[in-house]
């Protein structure tokens, strides 16, 4: 469903994403794990059509997003990590606007809107302007907006940031149910527990390249083979264990 | 482990340290501009425009002041009066601008959370924020004042000492409105929540400016210049000698400067300026100490605002239904965001004032009476087309030019959706253009009606202004997308950017070109009507066709470039 071939992004002489190859089949929840600055957000923004790749291709449901952006984006829902939305629209108006971007309206859409708002405990705030929403409420509104048009693919950047435990639980369940129904989710996170908890497969990315990929069990097995305990140890080994050791030295100094 | 009796308090960071991020931001931004190829020519162009502006102001003022200087008895008085009036209007602008800026820098700025939670001494915070307010609100007035003061110094041979005197008078003159404005804002925030205060202030400020403009115009100052209005020269001199506003800093500046330039420096106004500035800062600091913590806390509480769900929005959506879902939602969003942003819609008040003043001016044009023929009655409204074009351009700069920039933080949503950028731009174009067109037709229709022009000129005016509106709106939206300011905190700051300047200059060229191209056919027609000469039909067709072509190019070229730019935009 998502196919990345030789995907590259360069900013001047700096290569943020380096010839990335990845294929995520339909019905899978794929996790992108990596430290800050590893290239996760850049990759997701290229998949969402916000950044243009310096090289390689992105295909959503077989459609090249550079060659045919409108058709590819119609299959996509994107949830960014920073919830910037129109401050002067109410929650309901914002959702209606997003539905309009995907050419959807009518009674069925209104019903779906109300269901999603209720799911995220936003129903009683639906007519209040977004400017008075908290960070978490904005994040929930954006998540709701991505599910409105039932996209085949959802690309989500750090979904748990700013969410309360209840909303985080709901979101994990929603993600699992959504993929069980044949949709695809590509999620970036640097929270290992979240990745272990919900993802079918995980790729660990560092320096714009995939360092390891597989199911959680496969990665844990690889970790044990290289003398590390659990996913965390393996992650630190791949992405720079030294930093964690230095931390102890700094605190003790 | 026993608890410590009292933790030693940390020394407060210095004022320079608190201000250092602002200074570094300016420095880093200019370095970034230098490293870009476009940065260099941008600064060069701005410097050239600035130099041309300064030279223009100086040239006019030097001529005027020389004329005053050569007029015995009243020359110096007139020069002083003029300086007093200029500084009085600057003072009004400074006070309003300081009140609005203080609200942002003391209560809403993004760095406040960090500063307020850090062990920064209250006086250091006050000093830093006051200085920030002063610089942000005063730089434009300073840019205007430099050529004016330079012209006074040059004509009255002030010498090097005058530069020191100008600095010594202008500095306290700028400090007073900053301290008073900050104190007023502090009091207002303690009465209303800051987010409401911002709305309130923008409406109050705009109403005040509008009322001032209207009042000034309705007084018909041109009548004062008529000599028959004055009973005797003695009366006139007595009037000139009376200070315009003896208790305002503008008068003190004028008195200090004119006394030094024409006779001997009068130190009393200097004392008044400095002691008032010091008193304002001290009182402001005391108020800040007493009221800031409470006010800042209140400012963090956002006012709950519910969106209306009544008949009007539903009717609006129904009326827009033929546009299709996508366009309807884009237009609805534009309209809602505009009317819910007080800083945006309140500018409509100024717009109304502008239109009233314009129509008022036309109504009192001395175009009737003996010796004023058919030619003049018809030429003036035609030339007025250019003027109404400029009125439209300044409105487009306020409302249409920022339209793409304000999407900045939400562009992720638009770019990741299947929305073609062409749709976005054209929806914005029509949402901005239709009200502008209605206004343009109203202005031209009413003024032409008042002037009783011939049907031919009426038709030319209406068609020209319609196509000029399309072109000016296209330029505004297109250049707004080509020179965006996505990081701007407020839409009101965007028109004063580099791109805004480019837009105003391009509009001036476009309007000038259209008026020039139509001048020949209009002249041919008017000569035929007035003097019976035969108009050449080729002249008529070519002139109007070229004007139309310029308008169409002005509409489509910037929009096409903008669509391409938006499609290639990376966030």
Interface residues (C-beta under 8 A of the other chain):
Chain A: X45 X48 X49 X50 X51 X52 X69 X70 X71 X73 X74 X76 X78 X80 X84 X85 X86 X88 X89 X90 X92 X93 X96 X97 X98 X99 X100 X101 X102 X103 X104 X105 X127 X128 X129 X131 X132 X145
Chain B: X302 X303 X304 X305 X306 X307 X309 X324 X325 X326 X328 X329 X330 X332 X333 X336 X337 X340 X341 X409 X410 X411 X412 X413 X414 X415 X416 X417 X418 X419 X420 X568 X570 X571
